[in-house]
Amino acid sequence: MLQTVTSWGRTITADSFVHRINWRTQPIIFEAGRSYLPVGALRSYGDCCLNDKSAVFDLAGLNRFISFNRETGELECEAGISLRKISDIIVPQGWFLPVTPGTQWVTLGGAIANDVHGKNHHKEGSFGCAVLELELLRSNGEKLRCSRSQNNGLFRATIGGLGLTGIILSAKIKLKKISSAGITAQNIPFSGLDEYLELSARVSPQYEYTVAWLDCANLGAKFGRGILMCGSHDDSGCKPRSSRRFSVPEKMPSWLLNNFLIGRFNEVYHFVKSRSGGRTTSIPYEPFFYPLDALHNWNALYGKQGFFQLQFVVPQHDNGKALKEILEEVRRSGTPSYLAVLKDLGPLASPGILSFPREGHTLCLDFANRGRPTAQLLSRLNKMAIERGGAIYPAKDATMLPAEFAASYPTLEEFIRYRDPKFSSSFWRRVTSA
Ligand SMILES: Cc1cc2nc3c(=O)[nH]c(=O)nc-3n(C[C@H](O)[C@H](O)[C@H](O)COP(=O)(O)OP(=O)(O)OC[C@H]3O[C@@H](n4cnc5c(N)ncnc54)[C@H](O)[C@@H]3O)c2cc1C
């Protein structure tokens, strides 16, 4: 039976046949004339986790630990396990995820297939850099162990491979040693992009993690000011502590989230975060890495029209010129971005053939879906990022054109050699016109 599947941005839905997979040993049938896509927690914003009019494998039930070496930090799990479940086990034992995105409600398989990056890309690279081995099921029934020394081509294609090379059944990753669950954190306010660039170049090398929040909701003089948030693991003896979780009702009217309200929210947020005057404090890791996880279903705040998140990376060598031009286009359009996050990606290359993370500045911008004007703005911003030598992130994307995808991923032809012919997605058909 067809079911409606929705991704995180709630702007795109798909009608799909959903097959739930609970055991790695469960026989999986691939019918003729149908395409398939494995999915995790559907935390991608656009359509890379959707397969309209076709089938998806829901792997959330494939969530068991397989092995954990407490001496070396090598952990093997089934691919549907959440990063949250992994952290719950490893943090009290003095280990941490090598790389983590801004939510822990993603699956191991989803983290590999989008080759996610965290606030430590300048030190550790992307998630794929820490994958030692994975087990891949192809549609011809073959189960392959893939690593740097075995089936290396498929290993590299599957990291950042958007679920198109087969089903990742399990993976082994190398964890990072920590002394406690505490993070020594520092918040440093800046008035605009020039100050950010100077600050980030000076301060980021001293910290394991850095990320900047930008105020792109106030379109006046305060546009582009922000807070650089830095942190490193410490030995404060801090115990893991979950943030309190609040839920957003499923049916929120979209007018509740408006420019006035977010403008005021940003005033308060900026004030509170600046108040520490640059002093360092020790805090538990969860509020540092996952502030949005405290608000369950926060994507429902945008109402039934949903929202878009654009994320691109542009090269760093132009002293922030590309970033400034793109931000200026946002301001000129009169469209506030309710959440804007800026990170620096470092030079450590991912093994993934189609991986998004590469050296440069990466900017995420959320826009409420207001129909045609939003679509037109996104199309201008995509174009600007590509013309400036940048790339667009499939995990967030709902609007990029085939030519923009090809420009973002010059290694596309090499990737296509490894794609499983029975695997496809709404995203893949859109960006390759297949
Ligand atoms: C609040 C929030 C913050 C975020 N912050 C970041 C961030 O800081 N950095 C970042 O990089 N991303 C970030 N993301 C994006 C998110 O990390 C990625 O979209 C991630 O891939 C989602 O994982 P998932 O388990 O939900 O996978 P899904 O969204 O369900 O699927 C994502 C892709 O993985 C494939 N896939 C899933 N499971 C498998 C499997 N077992 N085998 C093969 N392919 C599979 C799917 O086909 C699809 O192409 C954020 C998302 C949210 C909602």
The ligand as a Gaussian input file, in Angstrom:
#p B3LYP/6-31G(d) Opt

LIG

0 1
 C       18.216000      19.838000      13.210000
 C       19.115000      19.263000      12.151000
 C       20.458000      19.587000      12.183000
 C       21.319000      19.074000      11.200000
 N       22.636000      19.392000      11.251000
 C       23.498000      18.904000      10.325000
 C       24.894000      19.185000      10.392000
 O       25.358000      19.898000      11.292000
 N       25.708000      18.634000       9.449000
 C       25.226000      17.822000       8.448000
 O       26.013000      17.354000       7.639000
 N       23.894000      17.535000       8.373000
 C       23.034000      18.051000       9.276000
 N       21.702000      17.748000       9.207000
 C       21.238000      16.857000       8.135000
 C       21.238000      15.380000       8.576000
 O       22.364000      15.102000       9.380000
 C       21.328000      14.498000       7.328000
 O       20.283000      14.803000       6.456000
 C       21.315000      13.005000       7.675000
 O       21.709000      12.285000       6.537000
 C       19.942000      12.524000       8.133000
 O       20.035000      11.155000       8.534000
 P       18.738000      10.225000       8.581000
 O       19.075000       9.027000       9.362000
 O       17.571000      11.021000       9.013000
 O       18.637000       9.807000       7.050000
 P       17.481000      10.139000       5.999000
 O       17.246000      11.581000       5.995000
 O       16.336000       9.219000       6.190000
 O       18.256000       9.742000       4.654000
 C       19.354000      10.514000       4.223000
 C       20.091000       9.803000       3.086000
 O       20.703000       8.638000       3.594000
 C       20.316000       7.499000       2.846000
 N       20.292000       6.385000       3.794000
 C       19.710000       6.358000       5.024000
 N       19.942000       5.165000       5.601000
 C       20.670000       4.432000       4.737000
 C       21.209000       3.110000       4.760000
 N       21.092000       2.302000       5.809000
 N       21.872000       2.663000       3.650000
 C       22.075000       3.474000       2.595000
 N       21.598000       4.736000       2.534000
 C       20.904000       5.202000       3.588000
 C       18.951000       7.866000       2.273000
 O       18.688000       7.132000       1.085000
 C       19.141000       9.342000       1.981000
 O       19.766000       9.541000       0.749000
 C       20.819000      18.227000      10.169000
 C       19.457000      17.905000      10.146000
 C       18.606000      18.414000      11.124000
 C       17.138000      18.064000      11.087000

